[in-house]
Every structure is written in C-alpha cells, then in structure tokens.
Amino acid sequence: MDYRTTSDAPTSQERAAVDSLLGEPDSKWSGATDRSAADDHVAYGGFHGAAANRHLLLPALHAVQDAIGWVSHGALNYISSRLPVPPAEAYAVATFYDLIETDPMPPRVARVCNDIVCSSGAGALLIDDLESTIGPAGTPNGDGMWVTSPCLGHCEKGSAAFIQRAGEEAITIAPATVSAVADILDGAEIDSIAHPVLPQSVPNWTKAREMGPEAVIDEVKASGIRGRGGAAFPAGVKWEAVAQAAGDKYVVCNADESEPGTFKDRHVIDTNPIAVVEGLAICGYAVGATKGYIYIRGEYREQERALDDALAAVDLEFDIEIRRGAGAYICGEETALFNSIEGFRGQPRQKPPYPTEAGIFGRPTVVNNVETLAAIGGIIRDGGDAFAQLGSAESTGLKLFCVSGDVASPGTFQVEFGVTARELISLAGGVVGDLTAVLTGGAAGSFIEEPHFDVPMTFEDTRDAGISLGSGAIMVFNANVDMDAVSRRIAEFFAHESCGLCVPCRVGTAQQLEIVDRIVSGADSAKDRHDLDNVGWVMRDASICGLGQTAGNAIESAIRIGLVGRDR
Amino acid sequence: MIETVVPSPKLVSIDINGQSVLAPVGSTILDACRKNNIDVPTMCFLETLSPFDACRLCVVEVAGSRTLVPSCSREIEGGEEIITESERITNTRRTLYEMYASTVDLSLADVDTVRWMDHYNVDPERFGAFEAKRDVKVQDDLYIRDYDKCVLCYRCVAACGTEAQNTFAIDIVGRGMSSEISTEYDITLPDSACVYCGNCIGVCPTGALMFKSEYDMREAGTWDEDRQTITTTICSFCGVGCSLDLHVQDNRVVKVTSPLDHDVANGHLCIKGRFGYAYLQEEE
C-alpha cells in the first residue's frame, strides 16, 4: 500500500471480519501478512487502482463494527491497507457516523429513541426506567450499555430501541420495554427472524419491458407523480433527463428514512418489499441505468433483510445493490447519500450540478424515495392517466401519511392527496386528551394552527398556506406534553445531525439550541428572539443543503404560535 | 502532424449590480466579480484550491434562485442577473462573521477578514464571546496546531490531499460542532503520514497552523512584522525552481512562504524549501 499507517495491527477477528467482505488479500500490497513471490516483481498503484475500492469503505467499517462492536486503530489500519484508503480519511468517515464507534464499546449497545414522539410518550417512561435499572446513558453495565438515539422510525409504537450486538445481528424492538432491553443487553438469545414468503412474479416489471423505455417514461410523466421524500420533484422529469444522458448512469432508492415522525417507508418495505425493488428495476430499465442502489438507514436491519429477500425472490436481470447507512440524518439528502455510497463523509455537495447531471461517481443519477418507487408498478399496470385521476392537479395519486403521538390509533394511512390534517387525525381515531399542537412534515416541517387544520394536504395547497407537507408526518401533541421539551428536542436534533460542512448550519443549529435553552428556562432576553429569527433566516438563505435550510422552521413556528415558554 | 488548438472559452454576457459584463462560460461568479473590481469577501476559497463551499461568505443574489448562491463555485452559463451587495447579503455576511467570532479565535485572522468584519460592523460578541477550549498541539520543532483558531475551511486538508501534497495525513473528523481537523485517532504528527511540507500552514487563513519559530516568538513577545523584511529567492535544493519568500527579522529567517501566483508551485513547497533554511543561520 502507498499510504502510511501506524504499526497497530488488527486482531484475527478484525481481520476475518474485513476479509468476509473483501476476501483474502492476495498480496502484501493489499494487506497480507506475508510477502508472496509475486510481490517482489509488481507494484499495484495508479489512480484507478487506488480509488476503485473506496466505495467499500463504509461496508468494511460496518463489517468490523458488527463483528467486534467498535473499530480499533488496528482494524482501521487493516481496512485502509486493503482498499486502500488513507487512514486519516478512513477515520474521518468512521467518526462521521453514529453507528460506527472508534472508542472501545461493550459488545451490546442499545440506542433508545428519545426523539419528538417517543420522548413525549411511553419512550420517556422507558428512559426513566432504564436509568433506574441499568444506570445512566453511556455508562457500561456488564457487557451492555444504552444511549439515547434520534428518531428510529417506529413512532406509531410509542417507544423503540435499536440494539447493536457484536457478532450477532442487530435488532430493533418496538414498543420497547425496560425488561426486553435489559435482557438483550444481558445477552439473551433472540429467536431467529422468520423470512416471509414473497411473491415470485413481478408482472409490472415484465410489462414495462414489453412497453419499452420511452413508453415507461411517458406513463410516469402522464401520472404526474411527484417525489414522496419531501422535495416533491416530478419523477418523470428526472427520469427523462437521465434517460437522455449517455454513458454510465445510476438509479438510487432512497430508503434513508430518518425524518422524525416518519415511518411510511419502513411500512412499505415491511409490507411490500417486492414493489420497491420492482419500481427501482423499472426506473433503471427506463433510464438505461448501469446499476441500482438501495441506500437504507443503518437502523432498519429488518427492512434491509426484507429487501435482500425480495431481491433473492425475483429475477430482475438488473443489478441492484443494497447499501447500509450508519446513523446520519444528512445522508437522506441526495448528494450526501452519493458521498456516503462512494465511501466519503456523508456531506452534501453544492447544487448545481444536480444529480441528473452528476450524481453517484459523477454520473447522471435518478434518486427516488421508497414510496415513490413502490407506486411505479401500479402506474405501469393501470396507466399514468389512471394514477393522475386521483389526488389534485399538482399532487396526483395516493399518499402515505404517518400519524403519531396523542391519537387513538397511530399508524400509516394511505389516502388521496387533498385530505386535511383534521381528517387524518380523525382517521387515526382522533386526539387523545386536549389537542395542543400538531407538527407536520417532521422536524424539518412546522407546527400548524387554525385554520390550517383544514388545508388540503397537497403540495400546492400547503405551499400556498406556508405550511409543510414534507414526508407526510403528522405528529399530534395533547395538553400533557411539555412543548418546551419538544421544541428543545427538535433544536437538539438538528445540532446533532448537522454535518458541520457549512458555517450557517454548523454554528446556526448550535446557536438555535442555546437560544431555545434560554427561552425554555426563562433566561432569555428580547435580543434572543431577534437572534433566533436572524439565525433561522441565515440558515435558510445561506446553507448548502436542505438540512440547514429547514432547520429553523419548526422552532420558529413553535415560537410564533406561542408553544414555547407558555408555562411561565 | 496534428495541431492542437485550444479554443478560447465562449464569452457570455451577465449582469452584475446592474452593469453588463462579459465573462467566459464555466468561469465562476467570483472570477467575474474580481475581474471587474467588485469586492466579495471569502474565507474558505483560495485561488489555488477547488472551492469547498463551506464559509458561505461569498454568497450573492442570483435572480431566480430561492437561496443565496456561493459565488466561488457557481459557474456562469450566461444571462445571470447578479447582485453582490444588498441588505439581505449584508445581514447574512455579518451574521456569518458573528457566528465565526463566537466560536473561533480570530485574533490572527488574515487582513481581508479583519477588513470585512470592520466593513460589516460585526459585533464579535453578539453570540457570546469566544471561549478557549483546546490546548495548542506542539508535537515537533516545525509546526504548531492551534485548533481554537480553526474555521474548518478545509484548505489544509485539500493541500495535504489531492490538491497539492497527496499525503493525506489529516481530514475533518466528527460531525457538526464536534468537527475538527485531525489525524487518525488523533495520533501526533510525527506518528502520522505527515511529511512536513508545511503546505497546510501556507494555506491557513487564521493562524491555526503556524511555524513553530513564529509561535515561539509570539509567545515570547518578540514577533514583530513591522521589523521584518521579505526576500524573494529561488529554492536551491532541487531543479524545480520554487519561489521562496524569506521572512527575516533581526537578520534571521523566521518563516518561509511562497507566492500563490507563481506558476511553478502555486504557493506549495516541500519540507526542504519550507524548513530547510536552518543552515543559513547556524553559528558554525
């Protein structure tokens, strides 16, 4: 290898974990302990050789993390020499992600959700119980430890814990109880997870290939389907742009669902993983893609297995690879997602160029959300016009909404675009207790008040009303909820998830948290309110990506409506 | 015989502050501003490195864009209507400088930063006065690293990596406000891949990276730029011909830099050019 490492060597287990992904090294250049005869006569190098395996960096870090529970200096050196990647850069990538640990950790770590919905309901009790029975967060107890986590995407269940287990599969339990978490941290055996029987036919995929790429794109354009991930860009326009590009190109399913209060993509994968892979294959076929990627958040292990099963169940004759995130909300941003897949820190890129011009590996790329791709099969089956009959003029089709918090039956609801927040809350069984606040669109969305409960939830109506549809999250809070704590948690979320690249977001999210802290504790001044407004404005106007641009929305709306500091 | 003709880039018309100017397609808005003597502040941008889009101080208004646009990286297509000074821009730049000032020690920031902070009436304590957090890293006889002064502009990482030295000893580690420049596992520079070219020092805008000779003199209170002269010469260690600017105080070399606009090295040197001056001032 051309890069210098320290003399820290991997243990045999660490070496085996990396080799299970990359195979045995074939020369001392690529990490073998012994020199082979060929090593005396060859040198592997050049830019292509040096850069070709960079994209395997995050999978290699995962391999060690999964097997050992953390990535030691020796393990990092071995990964660096195998790929090769400079050790400083490999370390930079490892430290970017919450789920990759670079300090010694006990073999079992429970990440317990204390985000917006969980912390205002059963999750708060769970955390209190964990503190009294296991001990404080971040303190090892035997071979286990628990820490708090951002939203795990199980909001309708009230509490959730994602548990990493060295040498065994990571699992999520939701709703989580203190005894279940404690048992797993103690090393309790988990029943192996059943693999559901999946349909083996993909009729829409077959039909799409009979139609031909142009006809598929025409139907997708005729359907008017807009992206369901939050940005609402017309999918057909993206597809057409990439279809017209020459050379290698890629399609990506964005399954990095991490917006607090959002769990619809998890629901889609749980109930119909075939539709997701079928939709991605149709997209790849229509645009003439070289390959498809599914980028799934690192905490969705069960869903990752479901997608893996789906790919095994059907023969798509299209190369699709699943890539696992590692605990970083920002990687749901499409350009950060590209960097993550390519093996770099999951930081966004300045746009333009847009992904349709320069995406993964600098090539034209379509990125669509899980829910968007899952709808493609139906568009092929029934035609774009049939899809466009549903919903409104600019927001066609059906939409999944995630209603959580203080409602009688929280869950995922599939409805026509145009339903109002009030109707969605009623679909979810109505408010439990006295309604205090509703947050739509997730942490990047905004709190709504009358008369906005009756605004049709379409892209155009919410835009005109100045409220957020976003990913379709509707979080309901009753009078028992401490809205100061909710607001603080939102500010904390963004300060934790800011990638740190651009100054308005890196410093702005931290300042927002400090100011909200002062407001909820009653130590604020008139200047603080002005500063909070100004920081929000600068984040929105000058940040490099959507994270910073939306990080002030919910807090600003909470203050405008008077949800923060009410009890003083 | 095949003659290679390099086509001159197509010139297009753009509008800056109401004035129509011509600029090559693919050049940046910042290029066009500077060519037309329109001053725009920058922090992370450096002419010899690729834009990093981090500081956002160079933002301008471009008609049709929802948000402000970083002028250092936005390439001109033609027909853009650009505004480089407005209340919106002033407010953003002032707040950005105030964000820096509350989180970074800007006491040794470059003259441009000082000038722009003055221009925008920056209140450095608006978000609270800066509080020292980290110890200065002194791990060898050549450099010091004082990351309380680091603005995370990424220039040093780029210069250490593919943009100059290809050594890859440092990178940004962590995330958000916990981000910092580091070697792997924070090992010392002598243990790391560092080859002591000092190109990271050469590009640092805030004095976070510094010659140890300068640091020691500042600590002793003897550093005095008014008493320094700069002698431009050519490095004699090899045949490349890098330009050296020897900063001399009291007849001793106290620092070596290299001009950015010198097309042999673009301001980058190696350990010999940067630090190989000791023999000049050995007593015997």
Contacts between the chains, C-beta under 8 A, distances in Angstrom:
chain1	res1	chain2	res2	distance
A	3	B	168	6.5
A	3	B	193	6.6
A	4	B	192	7.6
A	4	B	193	4.1
A	6	B	184	7.9
A	6	B	187	6.2
A	6	B	191	6.0
A	73	B	184	7.2
A	73	B	185	5.1
A	76	B	184	6.4
A	76	B	185	7.6
A	86	B	161	7.9
A	86	B	168	3.3
A	86	B	169	8.0
A	86	B	171	7.9
A	86	B	193	6.9
A	87	B	184	4.3
A	87	B	193	7.4
A	88	B	168	5.6
A	88	B	169	5.8
A	88	B	170	5.6
A	88	B	171	4.8
A	88	B	182	7.6
A	88	B	183	5.5
A	88	B	184	4.8
A	88	B	192	7.1
A	88	B	193	6.8
A	89	B	161	7.9
A	89	B	168	5.9
A	89	B	171	5.1
A	90	B	184	7.0
A	91	B	171	7.1
A	91	B	173	6.0
A	91	B	182	7.5
A	91	B	183	7.8
A	91	B	184	3.7
A	91	B	185	6.3
A	92	B	171	3.6
A	92	B	172	5.8
A	92	B	173	4.9
A	92	B	182	7.9
A	95	B	173	4.4
A	95	B	174	5.1
A	95	B	175	7.4
A	96	B	173	7.8
A	96	B	174	7.4
A	96	B	175	5.5
A	102	B	185	7.0
A	328	B	175	7.3
A	345	B	172	7.1
A	349	B	53	8.0
A	350	B	51	7.8
A	350	B	53	4.3
A	350	B	70	6.4
A	350	B	73	5.4
A	352	B	74	7.9
A	495	B	176	6.3
A	495	B	177	6.9
A	496	B	176	6.5
A	497	B	175	7.9
A	497	B	176	7.2
A	498	B	175	7.3
A	498	B	176	4.2
A	498	B	177	7.5
A	499	B	175	5.9
A	499	B	176	6.9
A	500	B	152	7.0
A	500	B	172	7.3
A	500	B	174	7.2
A	500	B	175	5.4
A	500	B	176	4.6
A	500	B	177	6.8
A	500	B	178	7.5
A	500	B	179	3.6
A	501	B	53	7.5
A	501	B	54	5.7
A	502	B	53	6.8
A	502	B	54	5.4
A	502	B	55	7.7
A	502	B	56	5.6
A	503	B	54	6.5
A	503	B	55	5.6
A	503	B	56	5.8
A	503	B	96	5.6
A	503	B	99	5.7
A	503	B	100	6.7
A	503	B	151	7.8
A	504	B	56	5.7
A	504	B	92	7.9
A	504	B	95	7.9
A	504	B	96	6.5
A	504	B	99	7.1
A	506	B	152	7.5
A	506	B	176	6.0
A	506	B	177	6.2
A	506	B	179	7.0
A	507	B	99	3.9
A	507	B	100	7.5
A	507	B	102	7.5
A	507	B	103	5.6
A	507	B	127	7.9
A	507	B	177	7.3
A	508	B	99	6.7
A	509	B	176	7.0
A	509	B	177	8.0
A	510	B	103	7.8
A	510	B	176	7.3
A	510	B	177	4.7
A	511	B	99	7.1
A	511	B	102	7.8
A	511	B	127	5.6
A	514	B	128	8.0
A	531	B	126	7.2
A	531	B	127	7.1
A	534	B	91	7.2
A	534	B	95	5.9
A	535	B	95	7.0
A	537	B	91	7.5
A	538	B	91	7.3
A	538	B	92	5.2
A	538	B	95	4.6
A	538	B	96	6.8
A	538	B	99	8.0
A	540	B	67	7.2
A	541	B	59	7.8
A	541	B	67	5.4
A	541	B	68	5.1
A	541	B	88	7.1
A	541	B	92	5.9
A	542	B	56	4.5
A	542	B	59	5.4
A	542	B	67	6.9
A	542	B	68	5.2
A	542	B	92	5.1
A	542	B	96	7.0
A	543	B	56	7.5
A	543	B	67	7.7
A	544	B	53	5.6
A	544	B	54	7.9
A	544	B	56	7.5
A	544	B	70	7.9
A	549	B	67	6.6
